[in-house]
């Protein structure tokens, strides 16, 4: 999703290291200084880097780390009684006492949409949008499914170029409205160590309910982009270039099937209960991502803790192994640590916790409390009943 004008949804301080060590040479500001962009970034007066700029920053850091190995696919992990043995497809192997799984998440395809995926026509997940964009724009109608930031960015990108191509554009979501990301300060405090501790202590059913209810807090659309979409609609209406577009909320995809020239979707308006269908040539699934347990861990499955629903049972220090302190996960713990798990700005904090667990000491100071508010019932207000 490296669109030319797309920015991060978090400030530049949410880089690889600054929130753990502001003096680090691997900071985004250090990258700007070395690349000669520091003063232009300063004059720009925006805390939010371009996404392509952040991508270049990550490449800059990786190229300067001799310990990073690209192009190696892990095929298996075993434990030889003393250490873990990690094997790759290049017949290389690495012995280690500890593992950190930072493999990220995989594109999520809802079951009703699986019949039209990978069938050689203009159907793509948002992860591959740019690679399939030209193919999509040759269709008479393009439909976007989803309501988060990725869906909105793709919609805005396609809408801006619709007059030049002449396609019709449909954007539909199951959500009751196109939720903006809530970015007020007390809500931002939910990405805090104390909220993570509070969330971990809740019953599993409560945590899973909150995961559904809190999606818009970090998967909503930035307010600026919502306004830009409306302004683009207005501009095209005034200039007479369109827009040929339909936005549908409360719309659930019940089934999908390939048809001549594209896909046909069986839809249901969840508030009115009215079923209807939609034929489309192009289809973009902005349906998000989900953690997928990798097959290469099968050899050490007996050394990993799982909860009652088959997910990693993640401890406060992000470890998941039965002994503790051997196998750690990153961005696979939303069900235990809440919206802290995917938050970019909390990455250095998570790393600091993991490093401390490995070494038995805080290499980087770990904040215990940063929030103004209290989550749960504070001790001084508790009383026996």
Order of alpha helices (4+ residues) and beta strands (2+ residues): alpha-alpha-alpha-beta-beta-beta-beta-beta-beta-alpha-beta-alpha-beta-alpha-alpha-alpha-alpha-alpha-beta-beta-beta-beta-beta-beta-beta-alpha-alpha
